[in-house]
Amino acid sequence: MKVDVKRLLIGGSILSLSAIMLSACGNSNNDTATSSGAAESSAKVEGDIKLWVDTEHIDALQGQVDKFEKEYPDVKVTVAAGSSADAKADVSKDPEQAADVFMMPHDQVGQMAEAGLIYPIGDKQAATIKDTNVEAAVDAVTWKDKIYGYPYGVESQVLYYNTSKLTADDVKTWEGLTSAGKIGTNFAEAGANYIFGPLFMSNGNVLYGENGEDINGTNFNNEAGIEVLQWIADQKNNSGVLQASESALSDLQSGKSDAFLSGPWSKNDVEKALGDNMGVAAYPTIDFGSGAKQMKAFLGVKLYAVNQQTKAPLAAMALAEYLSNQETQEIEFTENGVVPSNKDAQNSDAVKADAVAKAVMEMSDADHSVVMPKLPEMVSFWPPMDALINDTYKGQIKADQFQDKLDKFVSDISKVSE
């Protein structure tokens, strides 16, 4: 998710959900599907449906699709490659020709729900999702108290480190990490917003309110926010911090640095770089000046959504539910390294034995991460946050300017609703 997250939050006209009625699909089963969900309806599950998944998932999922078709012999599924990162853009182009079921990241849920592009999930399936998935995943697929997606994976950055240079105790705190070794990370270039934007929430603040849906709910412009900026400024003179963006992995391999922050997408590359010396941990604590606080990351959730214009809503919902069940999530973990959102899948021996999965699961609780806000206006967060972090780290924003800069930042990301 890392870089894609920002690219995904693209602008565009947001249509009123009420303007696109669920009956617009023109299918007699629509009301049944909307009010109760595919699995709980007595109507026949049938139809030809199209499934879009990322290319690298096709092989792993084909067997599950075949099993689904055996269970539902009146449903024919056509699997095609699609970009989950571009779900909103691709579906928006022509909803009637788009896939009936598709992969997408959770941060597009708000935009797509508001635009009337995805189905809200029926009560029974929603209850199943709540019962079987971790709380963060449920929160991620919920928009204005309705569930709009079927989660199948969680994703967060973790701390990778060289165990020949750093111990497990060293990496428990930022101070211990940067005094015992060097961390290669990015404060000074584009992309710092994704890595260090959550520092403000680490110090007790909120982004777009407690649930990420309040356009005027950001409170970074307070004393806690000033502490965060001062801490960022201090990192410029921290000998244990190495400014690195594209070179972070090569610096780790060469020994120039001993740790870096990244997600499960970097697992294979880090294994190649460090071999048996690869260590993985949840984020360390940070002292912003008022005691140790848990450093947080943005949490992303992978999900399946159902196109609101599908001609076969019952079949589409049944497929989305099937591809997000425990068995399929365990297959996705084995084949593609996707950390499950299903609680029972997380407790499987294979998942618990994996160091990266273990760290991601630890990061997925509320103490370690913030669910990426789904608010459509989140697009306005990224550029000013990058500028704020970059310029503070470089010394271009002085301490006596912190309050004014934070006031402007909060205004900039709130005024879009005016």
VOKOL-772204 format. One record per residue: x, y, z of N, C-alpha, C in turn; residue in three letters. Coordinates in steps of 0.1 Angstrom, whole numbers, padded with zeros to 4 digits, always signed. Example, Ala and Ser with C-alpha at 12.3 -4.5 7.8 and 13.67 -1.06 7.14 Angstrom:
REM residues 2
+0132-0057+0078+0123-0045+0078+0132-0033+0078ala
+0128-0022+0071+0137-0011+0071+0129+0000+0079ser
//
This chain:
REM residues 418
+0008-0012+0000+0000+0000+0000+0009+0012+0000met
+0019+0013+0005+0027+0025+0009+0026+0036-0001lys
+0032+0036-0012+0032+0047-0021+0018+0048-0028val
+0012+0036-0031-0001+0036-0038-0011+0044-0030asp
-0010+0043-0017-0021+0049-0009-0023+0064-0013val
-0012+0071-0015-0014+0085-0018-0019+0087-0033lys
-0014+0078-0041-0018+0079-0055-0033+0076-0057arg
-0038+0067-0048-0052+0063-0050-0062+0074-0046leu
-0058+0083-0037-0067+0093-0032-0068+0104-0042leu
-0073+0101-0054-0075+0111-0064-0088+0118-0063ile
-0088+0130-0069-0100+0138-0068-0110+0134-0078gly
-0120+0142-0080-0131+0139-0089-0144+0143-0084gly
-0154+0143-0092-0167+0147-0087-0173+0136-0079ser
-0178+0139-0068-0184+0130-0059-0199+0131-0060ile
-0205+0120-0064-0219+0120-0066-0226+0116-0053leu
-0238+0121-0051-0246+0117-0040-0250+0102-0041ser
-0248+0095-0030-0252+0081-0030-0267+0080-0032leu
-0275+0089-0027-0289+0089-0028-0294+0091-0042ser
-0285+0097-0050-0289+0099-0064-0288+0087-0073ala
-0280+0077-0068-0279+0064-0075-0286+0053-0067ile
-0298+0051-0069-0306+0042-0061-0301+0027-0064met
-0302+0019-0053-0298+0006-0054-0306-0002-0065leu
-0318+0003-0068-0326-0004-0078-0322-0001-0092ser
-0311+0008-0093-0307+0012-0106-0301+0000-0114ala
-0297-0010-0107-0291-0022-0114-0301-0028-0123cys
-0314-0026-0121-0324-0032-0130-0326-0047-0128gly
-0322-0052-0116-0323-0066-0113-0334-0068-0102asn
-0343-0078-0104-0354-0080-0095-0349-0084-0081ser
-0336-0089-0081-0331-0094-0068-0324-0082-0060asn
-0323-0070-0066-0316-0060-0059-0320-0057-0045asn
-0333-0055-0043-0338-0052-0029-0334-0063-0020asp
-0335-0075-0024-0332-0086-0015-0317-0086-0012thr
-0309-0084-0022-0295-0083-0020-0291-0072-0011ala
-0297-0061-0012-0293-0049-0005-0297-0050+0010thr
-0309-0055+0012-0314-0055+0025-0309-0067+0034ser
-0306-0078+0027-0302-0089+0035-0288-0095+0032ser
-0284-0094+0019-0271-0099+0015-0273-0113+0008gly
-0263-0116+0000-0265-0128-0008-0267-0141+0000ala
-0258-0143+0010-0258-0155+0017-0271-0158+0025ala
-0279-0147+0028-0290-0149+0036-0303-0149+0028glu
-0302-0146+0015-0314-0145+0007-0319-0159+0002ser
-0332-0161+0000-0337-0173-0005-0337-0173-0020ser
-0334-0162-0026-0334-0161-0041-0323-0169-0046ala
-0324-0174-0058-0314-0182-0065-0301-0174-0068lys
-0290-0180-0065-0277-0173-0068-0273-0178-0081val
-0273-0169-0091-0270-0173-0105-0265-0160-0112glu
-0259-0163-0124-0255-0152-0133-0240-0154-0137gly
-0237-0146-0147-0223-0145-0152-0216-0133-0145asp
-0206-0134-0138-0199-0123-0132-0184-0122-0135ile
-0179-0110-0135-0165-0108-0138-0158-0104-0125lys
-0146-0109-0123-0138-0107-0111-0125-0100-0115leu
-0122-0089-0109-0109-0082-0112-0100-0084-0100trp
-0088-0090-0102-0078-0091-0091-0064-0087-0096val
-0056-0083-0087-0042-0080-0092-0036-0092-0098asp
-0027-0090-0108-0022-0100-0116-0015-0111-0107thr
-0008-0107-0097+0000-0117-0089-0009-0126-0081glu
-0022-0122-0080-0031-0130-0072-0039-0141-0080his
-0039-0140-0093-0047-0148-0102-0045-0163-0099ile
-0032-0167-0099-0029-0181-0098-0034-0187-0084asp
-0032-0179-0074-0035-0183-0060-0050-0185-0059ala
-0058-0176-0066-0072-0175-0064-0080-0184-0074leu
-0074-0188-0084-0082-0196-0094-0088-0209-0089gln
-0080-0215-0080-0085-0228-0074-0098-0225-0065gly
-0098-0214-0058-0109-0210-0050-0121-0206-0059gln
-0118-0200-0070-0129-0196-0079-0136-0209-0084val
-0127-0219-0088-0132-0231-0093-0141-0238-0082asp
-0137-0238-0070-0145-0244-0059-0158-0237-0057lys
-0157-0223-0059-0169-0215-0057-0180-0219-0068phe
-0175-0221-0080-0184-0224-0091-0190-0238-0089glu
-0183-0247-0083-0189-0260-0080-0200-0259-0069lys
-0197-0250-0060-0207-0248-0049-0219-0241-0054glu
-0217-0232-0064-0228-0224-0070-0228-0227-0085tyr
-0233-0238-0090-0232-0242-0104-0239-0233-0113pro
-0248-0224-0109-0255-0215-0118-0247-0202-0119asp
-0235-0201-0114-0227-0189-0115-0215-0192-0123val
-0212-0184-0132-0200-0185-0140-0191-0172-0138lys
-0179-0175-0133-0170-0164-0130-0158-0163-0140val
-0157-0151-0145-0145-0148-0154-0135-0140-0146thr
-0123-0145-0145-0113-0138-0138-0104-0130-0147val
-0102-0118-0144-0093-0109-0152-0084-0101-0144ala
-0073-0097-0149-0063-0088-0142-0069-0074-0141ala
-0067-0069-0129-0071-0055-0127-0062-0049-0116gly
-0062-0036-0115-0053-0030-0105-0061-0025-0093ser
-0059-0032-0082-0066-0028-0070-0063-0013-0066ser
-0051-0009-0069-0047+0005-0066-0056+0015-0074ala
-0060+0011-0086-0068+0020-0094-0083+0017-0095asp
-0087+0010-0084-0101+0006-0084-0111+0017-0087ala
-0110+0028-0079-0120+0039-0081-0120+0044-0095lys
-0108+0047-0100-0106+0053-0114-0112+0043-0124ala
-0108+0030-0123-0112+0021-0133-0128+0018-0133asp
-0133+0017-0121-0148+0014-0120-0155+0027-0125val
-0150+0038-0121-0157+0051-0124-0158+0053-0139ser
-0149+0048-0147-0149+0050-0161-0162+0045-0168lys
-0166+0033-0164-0178+0027-0170-0183+0017-0160asp
-0190+0020-0150-0195+0011-0139-0202-0001-0145pro
-0210+0000-0156-0217-0011-0161-0208-0021-0168glu
-0197-0017-0173-0187-0026-0179-0176-0031-0170gln
-0176-0025-0158-0165-0029-0149-0168-0042-0143ala
-0159-0048-0135-0161-0060-0129-0172-0060-0118ala
-0178-0071-0116-0189-0072-0106-0183-0072-0092asp
-0171-0078-0091-0164-0079-0078-0149-0075-0081val
-0143-0068-0072-0130-0063-0075-0122-0061-0062phe
-0109-0063-0063-0100-0059-0051-0099-0044-0051met
-0097-0039-0038-0095-0024-0037-0089-0022-0023met
-0082-0011-0021-0077-0007-0008-0088+0000+0000pro
-0088-0001+0013-0099+0005+0021-0100+0020+0021his
-0089+0027+0018-0089+0042+0018-0098+0047+0007asp
-0102+0039-0003-0111+0044-0013-0125+0042-0010gln
-0128+0035+0001-0142+0032+0005-0151+0044+0005val
-0146+0054+0012-0155+0066+0014-0158+0073+0000gly
-0148+0074-0008-0150+0080-0022-0160+0072-0030gln
-0158+0058-0030-0167+0050-0038-0181+0048-0033met
-0182+0048-0019-0195+0048-0014-0203+0060-0017ala
-0197+0072-0015-0203+0085-0018-0207+0086-0033glu
-0199+0080-0041-0202+0081-0055-0212+0070-0060ala
-0217+0062-0051-0226+0052-0055-0221+0041-0063gly
-0208+0037-0061-0201+0027-0069-0201+0014-0063leu
-0203+0013-0050-0202+0000-0043-0214-0003-0034ile
-0217-0016-0033-0229-0020-0025-0226-0019-0010tyr
-0235-0015-0002-0234-0017+0012-0238-0032+0015pro
-0232-0038+0025-0234-0052+0027-0245-0055+0036ile
-0252-0065+0033-0264-0069+0041-0261-0073+0055gly
-0271-0073+0064-0269-0074+0078-0262-0087+0082asp
-0266-0098+0076-0261-0111+0080-0246-0112+0076lys
-0243-0108+0064-0229-0109+0060-0221-0099+0068gln
-0226-0087+0071-0220-0077+0079-0216-0083+0093ala
-0226-0090+0099-0224-0096+0112-0212-0106+0111ala
-0212-0114+0100-0201-0124+0099-0187-0117+0098thr
-0187-0106+0090-0175-0098+0089-0170-0093+0102ile
-0179-0088+0110-0176-0083+0123-0171-0094+0133lys
-0177-0105+0132-0174-0116+0141-0160-0123+0137asp
-0157-0123+0124-0145-0131+0120-0133-0123+0117thr
-0134-0110+0116-0122-0102+0113-0118-0093+0125asn
-0105-0089+0125-0100-0081+0135-0107-0067+0135val
-0107-0061+0146-0115-0048+0147-0110-0038+0137glu
-0097-0036+0135-0092-0026+0126-0097-0028+0112ala
-0098-0041+0108-0103-0044+0094-0118-0040+0093ala
-0125-0043+0103-0140-0039+0103-0141-0024+0102val
-0133-0017+0110-0134-0002+0110-0130+0003+0096asp
-0121-0004+0089-0116+0001+0076-0126+0000+0065ala
-0135-0010+0066-0145-0012+0056-0158-0006+0059val
-0159+0001+0070-0171+0008+0075-0171+0023+0071thr
-0182+0027+0065-0184+0041+0061-0197+0046+0065trp
-0198+0056+0074-0210+0061+0079-0219+0050+0084lys
-0213+0042+0093-0220+0031+0100-0225+0020+0091asp
-0221+0019+0079-0224+0008+0070-0211+0001+0065lys
-0212-0012+0064-0200-0019+0059-0201-0020+0043ile
-0190-0017+0037-0190-0017+0022-0180-0026+0016tyr
-0174-0034+0024-0164-0043+0017-0161-0056+0026gly
-0155-0065+0019-0151-0078+0025-0136-0079+0027tyr
-0131-0076+0039-0117-0076+0041-0110-0089+0040pro
-0098-0089+0034-0091-0102+0033-0076-0101+0037tyr
-0072-0089+0041-0058-0087+0045-0055-0074+0052gly
-0045-0074+0061-0041-0061+0067-0027-0058+0064val
-0023-0046+0064-0010-0042+0059-0005-0030+0067glu
+0007-0031+0073+0013-0019+0080+0028-0020+0078ser
+0034-0009+0080+0049-0009+0080+0053-0015+0093gln
+0065-0020+0093+0072-0026+0105+0086-0021+0105val
+0094-0025+0115+0108-0022+0116+0116-0034+0112leu
+0124-0033+0101+0133-0043+0098+0147-0039+0103tyr
+0155-0049+0108+0168-0045+0114+0178-0056+0112tyr
+0190-0053+0113+0202-0062+0112+0205-0067+0126asn
+0202-0080+0128+0204-0086+0142+0218-0087+0146thr
+0228-0086+0136+0242-0086+0140+0247-0073+0145ser
+0238-0063+0143+0242-0049+0148+0233-0044+0159lys
+0220-0049+0159+0211-0044+0169+0204-0056+0176leu
+0201-0054+0189+0194-0064+0196+0179-0061+0197thr
+0171-0071+0201+0157-0069+0202+0154-0058+0213ala
+0162-0056+0223+0160-0046+0233+0164-0032+0227asp
+0174-0031+0218+0178-0019+0212+0166-0013+0204asp
+0158-0021+0197+0148-0016+0188+0135-0013+0195val
+0134-0015+0208+0122-0012+0215+0119+0003+0216lys
+0129+0011+0216+0128+0025+0217+0136+0032+0205thr
+0131+0044+0201+0138+0051+0191+0152+0055+0196trp
+0152+0059+0208+0164+0064+0214+0175+0052+0215glu
+0170+0040+0219+0179+0029+0219+0184+0025+0205gly
+0175+0025+0196+0178+0022+0182+0188+0031+0176leu
+0186+0044+0178+0195+0054+0171+0208+0056+0179thr
+0209+0051+0191+0221+0052+0198+0230+0040+0196ser
+0224+0028+0194+0231+0016+0191+0235+0014+0177ala
+0227+0020+0168+0229+0019+0153+0224+0030+0145gly
+0222+0028+0132+0217+0038+0124+0204+0033+0117lys
+0194+0042+0116+0182+0038+0108+0182+0047+0096ile
+0180+0040+0084+0179+0048+0072+0164+0050+0069gly
+0160+0063+0068+0146+0066+0067+0145+0079+0060thr
+0132+0083+0057+0130+0095+0049+0122+0106+0057asn
+0130+0117+0060+0124+0129+0066+0123+0140+0055phe
+0132+0140+0045+0135+0152+0037+0130+0151+0023ala
+0123+0140+0019+0118+0139+0005+0104+0135+0005glu
+0098+0136-0007+0084+0131-0009+0082+0117-0003ala
+0071+0115+0003+0068+0102+0009+0070+0102+0024gly
+0076+0113+0030+0078+0113+0044+0065+0114+0051ala
+0055+0119+0044+0041+0120+0050+0035+0107+0054asn
+0037+0097+0046+0032+0083+0049+0039+0077+0061tyr
+0052+0079+0062+0060+0073+0072+0058+0080+0086ile
+0059+0094+0085+0059+0101+0097+0047+0110+0100phe
+0037+0110+0091+0025+0117+0094+0018+0112+0107gly
+0018+0098+0109+0012+0093+0121+0019+0097+0134pro
+0030+0103+0134+0036+0108+0146+0027+0117+0154leu
+0019+0125+0147+0010+0133+0154-0001+0125+0162phe
-0005+0114+0156-0015+0105+0163-0007+0098+0174met
+0006+0095+0172+0013+0088+0183+0014+0097+0195ser
+0014+0110+0194+0014+0119+0205+0000+0123+0210asn
-0010+0116+0206-0023+0118+0212-0033+0126+0203gly
-0029+0131+0192-0038+0139+0183-0046+0130+0174asn
-0056+0136+0167-0064+0128+0158-0064+0135+0144val
-0066+0127+0134-0067+0131+0120-0081+0129+0115leu
-0088+0140+0112-0102+0139+0108-0111+0132+0118tyr
-0108+0135+0131-0116+0130+0142-0113+0116+0146gly
-0119+0111+0156-0117+0098+0162-0119+0087+0152glu
-0129+0089+0143-0133+0078+0133-0128+0081+0119asn
-0120+0092+0117-0115+0095+0104-0125+0100+0094gly
-0137+0105+0099-0148+0109+0090-0152+0123+0092glu
-0145+0130+0101-0149+0144+0104-0140+0154+0097asp
-0144+0161+0087-0135+0169+0079-0129+0180+0088ile
-0136+0184+0098-0130+0195+0107-0125+0189+0120asn
-0121+0176+0120-0118+0170+0133-0103+0168+0135gly
-0094+0175+0128-0080+0174+0130-0075+0184+0140thr
-0067+0180+0150-0063+0189+0160-0047+0189+0162asn
-0040+0189+0151-0025+0188+0152-0020+0201+0157phe
-0027+0212+0157-0022+0226+0160-0023+0228+0175asn
-0017+0220+0183-0017+0221+0197-0003+0218+0203asn
-0002+0218+0216+0011+0216+0222+0017+0203+0218glu
+0009+0192+0217+0014+0179+0213+0019+0180+0199ala
+0013+0187+0190+0018+0189+0176+0031+0196+0176gly
+0032+0206+0184+0045+0214+0185+0056+0204+0189ile
+0053+0196+0199+0063+0186+0203+0068+0177+0192glu
+0058+0173+0184+0062+0164+0172+0071+0171+0163val
+0068+0184+0159+0077+0191+0150+0090+0194+0156leu
+0091+0196+0169+0104+0198+0175+0112+0185+0175gln
+0105+0174+0177+0112+0161+0176+0117+0158+0162trp
+0109+0162+0152+0114+0160+0138+0126+0169+0135ile
+0126+0181+0139+0137+0190+0137+0150+0185+0144ala
+0148+0178+0156+0160+0173+0163+0166+0161+0156asp
+0159+0154+0147+0164+0143+0140+0175+0146+0130gln
+0175+0159+0126+0186+0163+0116+0200+0162+0123lys
+0200+0163+0136+0213+0163+0143+0215+0150+0151asn
+0206+0140+0148+0207+0127+0154+0216+0118+0146asn
+0228+0115+0151+0238+0107+0144+0233+0093+0140ser
+0222+0089+0147+0217+0076+0144+0206+0075+0133gly
+0204+0087+0127+0194+0088+0117+0201+0092+0103val
+0199+0083+0094+0204+0085+0080+0193+0088+0071leu
+0194+0100+0065+0183+0104+0055+0185+0095+0043gln
+0174+0087+0040+0175+0078+0029+0161+0075+0024ala
+0159+0076+0011+0146+0073+0005+0147+0061-0004ser
+0151+0063-0017+0153+0052-0026+0165+0042-0022glu
+0174+0048-0014+0186+0040-0011+0185+0032+0002ser
+0173+0033+0009+0172+0027+0022+0176+0012+0022ala
+0171+0004+0012+0174-0010+0012+0189-0013+0009leu
+0194-0006-0001+0208-0008-0005+0217-0004+0007ser
+0213+0007+0014+0221+0011+0026+0221+0000+0037asp
+0210-0007+0038+0209-0018+0048+0218-0029+0044leu
+0218-0032+0031+0226-0043+0026+0241-0041+0027gln
+0245-0028+0024+0259-0025+0025+0264-0023+0039ser
+0255-0022+0049+0260-0019+0062+0260-0004+0066gly
+0257+0004+0056+0257+0018+0059+0246+0022+0070lys
+0235+0014+0070+0225+0016+0080+0222+0002+0086ser
+0215+0002+0097+0212-0011+0104+0197-0014+0105asp
+0189-0004+0100+0174-0007+0102+0167+0003+0092ala
+0155-0001+0088+0146+0008+0081+0132+0004+0083phe
+0123+0013+0080+0109+0011+0081+0102+0008+0068leu
+0096-0003+0067+0089-0007+0055+0078-0017+0058ser
+0071-0022+0048+0060-0031+0050+0063-0045+0045gly
+0054-0054+0046+0056-0068+0041+0060-0069+0027pro
+0057-0059+0019+0062-0059+0005+0077-0059+0003trp
+0084-0056+0014+0099-0056+0014+0105-0068+0020ser
+0097-0077+0024+0102-0089+0031+0112-0097+0023lys
+0109-0100+0011+0118-0108+0002+0131-0101+0000asn
+0131-0088-0003+0143-0080-0005+0151-0079+0007asp
+0145-0077+0019+0153-0077+0031+0160-0090+0034val
+0153-0101+0031+0158-0114+0033+0171-0116+0025glu
+0170-0111+0012+0181-0112+0003+0193-0103+0008lys
+0189-0092+0014+0200-0082+0018+0207-0087+0031ala
+0199-0093+0041+0204-0096+0054+0206-0111+0057leu
+0199-0119+0049+0199-0133+0052+0194-0137+0066gly
+0202-0145+0073+0198-0149+0086+0199-0138+0096asp
+0204-0127+0093+0205-0115+0102+0193-0106+0101asn
+0183-0110+0094+0171-0102+0093+0162-0103+0106met
+0160-0092+0111+0151-0091+0123+0139-0082+0119gly
+0128-0085+0126+0115-0078+0123+0109-0075+0136val
+0104-0063+0138+0097-0059+0150+0087-0048+0148ala
+0078-0047+0157+0068-0036+0157+0076-0023+0159ala
+0069-0012+0156+0076+0001+0158+0080+0003+0172tyr
+0091+0011+0174+0096+0014+0188+0087+0025+0194pro
+0090+0028+0207+0084+0039+0213+0092+0052+0210thr
+0086+0063+0212+0093+0076+0210+0090+0085+0221ile
+0100+0093+0226+0097+0103+0236+0098+0117+0229asp
+0086+0123+0228+0085+0136+0222+0088+0147+0232phe
+0091+0144+0244+0094+0154+0254+0085+0153+0267gly
+0075+0144+0266+0066+0143+0277+0064+0128+0281ser
+0074+0120+0279+0073+0106+0282+0072+0097+0270gly
+0075+0084+0271+0075+0075+0260+0061+0073+0254ala
+0060+0074+0241+0047+0071+0234+0050+0061+0223lys
+0040+0052+0221+0041+0042+0210+0041+0049+0197gln
+0051+0047+0189+0052+0052+0175+0041+0044+0167met
+0033+0052+0160+0022+0046+0152+0025+0046+0137lys
+0019+0037+0129+0019+0037+0115+0005+0038+0109ala
+0004+0041+0097-0009+0040+0090-0012+0025+0087phe
-0024+0021+0090-0028+0007+0087-0037+0007+0075leu
-0034-0002+0066-0042-0004+0054-0049-0017+0054gly
-0060-0018+0048-0068-0031+0047-0071-0034+0033val
-0069-0046+0028-0072-0050+0015-0086-0056+0015lys
-0094-0054+0005-0108-0059+0005-0113-0062-0008leu
-0124-0069-0009-0132-0071-0021-0145-0062-0020tyr
-0149-0056-0030-0161-0048-0031-0170-0053-0042ala
-0182-0050-0041-0192-0054-0052-0197-0041-0059val
-0196-0042-0072-0200-0031-0080-0215-0029-0079asn
-0219-0017-0076-0234-0014-0074-0242-0016-0087gln
-0235-0016-0099-0242-0017-0111-0242-0032-0116gln
-0238-0041-0108-0238-0055-0112-0252-0060-0115thr
-0253-0069-0125-0265-0074-0129-0269-0087-0121lys
-0259-0092-0113-0261-0104-0105-0256-0101-0091ala
-0263-0093-0083-0258-0089-0070-0256-0100-0060pro
-0266-0110-0060-0265-0121-0051-0252-0130-0054leu
-0250-0132-0067-0238-0140-0071-0225-0133-0067ala
-0225-0119-0070-0213-0111-0067-0210-0111-0052ala
-0221-0109-0044-0218-0109-0030-0214-0122-0024met
-0219-0133-0030-0215-0146-0025-0200-0149-0029ala
-0196-0144-0041-0182-0146-0045-0173-0138-0036leu
-0176-0125-0033-0168-0116-0025-0167-0122-0011ala
-0178-0128-0006-0177-0134+0008-0168-0147+0007glu
-0169-0154-0004-0161-0167-0005-0146-0164-0006tyr
-0143-0153-0013-0128-0150-0016-0122-0143-0004leu
-0130-0140+0006-0125-0133+0018-0126-0142+0031ser
-0130-0155+0028-0132-0164+0040-0118-0169+0045asn
-0119-0176+0056-0106-0180+0063-0097-0188+0053gln
-0103-0198+0046-0095-0207+0038-0088-0199+0027glu
-0095-0190+0020-0089-0182+0010-0078-0173+0015thr
-0081-0167+0027-0070-0158+0033-0058-0166+0036gln
-0059-0178+0041-0047-0187+0044-0040-0190+0031glu
-0047-0192+0020-0040-0194+0007-0033-0182+0003ile
-0040-0171+0004-0033-0158+0000-0021-0155+0008glu
-0021-0159+0021-0009-0157+0029+0002-0166+0024phe
-0001-0179+0022+0009-0188+0017+0015-0185+0004thr
+0006-0181-0005+0011-0178-0019+0016-0164-0021glu
+0010-0154-0015+0013-0140-0017+0018-0132-0005asn
+0018-0138+0006+0023-0131+0018+0013-0121+0024gly
+0001-0122+0020-0009-0112+0025-0013-0116+0039val
-0011-0107+0049-0014-0110+0063-0029-0110+0065val
-0035-0121+0070-0049-0122+0070-0055-0112+0080pro
-0068-0108+0077-0076-0100+0086-0085-0109+0094ser
-0087-0122+0090-0095-0131+0096-0088-0136+0109asn
-0095-0135+0120-0089-0138+0133-0084-0153+0134lys
-0092-0162+0129-0088-0176+0130-0076-0179+0120asp
-0076-0172+0109-0064-0174+0100-0052-0168+0106ala
-0053-0157+0113-0042-0151+0120-0036-0161+0131gln
-0044-0169+0136-0040-0179+0146-0035-0192+0140asn
-0034-0193+0127-0029-0205+0121-0014-0206+0124ser
-0009-0219+0124+0005-0221+0127+0014-0214+0118asp
+0011-0214+0105+0019-0208+0095+0021-0193+0097ala
+0009-0186+0100+0010-0172+0101+0017-0168+0114val
+0014-0175+0125+0021-0172+0138+0036-0174+0137lys
+0040-0183+0128+0055-0186+0127+0062-0176+0119ala
+0055-0168+0112+0062-0158+0102+0065-0145+0110asp
+0077-0141+0110+0082-0130+0117+0075-0117+0112ala
+0074-0115+0099+0068-0103+0094+0053-0103+0097val
+0046-0114+0095+0032-0114+0098+0030-0111+0113ala
+0038-0117+0121+0037-0114+0136+0038-0100+0139lys
+0048-0093+0133+0050-0079+0135+0038-0070+0130ala
+0033-0074+0118+0022-0067+0112+0010-0068+0121val
+0007-0080+0126-0004-0083+0134-0003-0075+0147met
+0009-0074+0152+0011-0065+0164+0008-0051+0161glu
+0012-0047+0149+0010-0033+0145-0004-0030+0142met
-0012-0040+0140-0026-0037+0136-0036-0034+0147ser
-0031-0033+0159-0040-0029+0170-0040-0014+0171asp
-0049-0009+0179-0051+0006+0180-0039+0013+0187ala
-0031+0005+0195-0020+0011+0202-0008+0014+0192asp
-0008+0006+0181+0004+0007+0172+0001+0014+0158his
-0012+0015+0155-0015+0020+0142-0028+0028+0142ser
-0029+0036+0131-0041+0044+0128-0047+0039+0115val
-0059+0035+0115-0065+0031+0102-0066+0043+0093val
-0060+0041+0081-0060+0052+0071-0074+0058+0069met
-0076+0071+0072-0089+0076+0070-0095+0074+0056pro
-0108+0072+0056-0115+0069+0043-0122+0081+0037lys
-0121+0092+0044-0127+0104+0040-0122+0108+0026leu
-0131+0111+0017-0127+0115+0003-0117+0126+0003pro
-0118+0135+0013-0109+0147+0013-0095+0144+0018glu
-0092+0131+0021-0079+0127+0026-0069+0131+0015met
-0073+0132+0003-0064+0136-0008-0057+0149-0004val
-0063+0158+0003-0057+0171+0007-0047+0170+0018ser
-0045+0159+0024-0036+0157+0035-0022+0156+0031phe
-0019+0149+0020-0006+0145+0016+0004+0156+0013trp
+0001+0165+0003+0011+0175+0000+0015+0184+0012pro
+0005+0190+0019+0010+0199+0030+0017+0191+0041pro
+0014+0178+0044+0021+0171+0054+0035+0168+0050met
+0037+0165+0037+0051+0163+0032+0059+0176+0034asp
+0053+0187+0030+0060+0200+0031+0063+0203+0046ala
+0054+0200+0055+0056+0203+0069+0067+0195+0075leu
+0068+0182+0072+0078+0173+0077+0092+0177+0070ile
+0092+0178+0057+0104+0181+0050+0111+0194+0054asn
+0103+0204+0055+0109+0217+0058+0113+0218+0073asp
+0105+0212+0082+0109+0212+0096+0122+0204+0098thr
+0124+0193+0091+0136+0185+0092+0148+0193+0087tyr
+0146+0199+0076+0157+0207+0070+0160+0220+0077lys
+0152+0224+0087+0155+0236+0094+0149+0248+0088gly
+0141+0246+0078+0135+0258+0071+0123+0263+0078gln
+0118+0256+0088+0107+0260+0097+0113+0261+0111ile
+0114+0273+0117+0120+0274+0130+0109+0272+0141lys
+0114+0270+0153+0105+0267+0164+0095+0277+0167ala
+0098+0290+0165+0088+0300+0167+0078+0301+0156asp
+0079+0293+0146+0070+0292+0135+0061+0280+0136gln
+0064+0271+0145+0056+0259+0145+0041+0261+0147phe
+0037+0269+0156+0023+0271+0158+0016+0276+0146gln
+0022+0286+0139+0016+0292+0127+0015+0281+0116asp
+0025+0274+0114+0026+0264+0104+0015+0253+0106lys
+0014+0249+0119+0004+0239+0122-0011+0244+0121leu
-0013+0257+0124-0026+0263+0122-0029+0263+0107asp
-0019+0267+0099-0022+0267+0085-0024+0253+0079lys
-0017+0243+0084-0019+0229+0080-0033+0225+0083phe
-0038+0227+0095-0051+0222+0098-0061+0230+0090val
-0059+0242+0087-0069+0250+0079-0069+0245+0065ser
-0057+0241+0059-0056+0237+0046-0063+0223+0043asp
-0062+0214+0053-0069+0201+0051-0083+0201+0055ile
-0088+0212+0061-0102+0213+0065-0111+0222+0056ser
-0105+0231+0050-0113+0241+0042-0119+0236+0030lys
-0115+0223+0026-0121+0218+0014-0136+0216+0016val
-0141+0216+0028-0155+0213+0030-0163+0226+0030ser
-0156+0238+0030-0163+0250+0031-0170+0254+0018glu
//
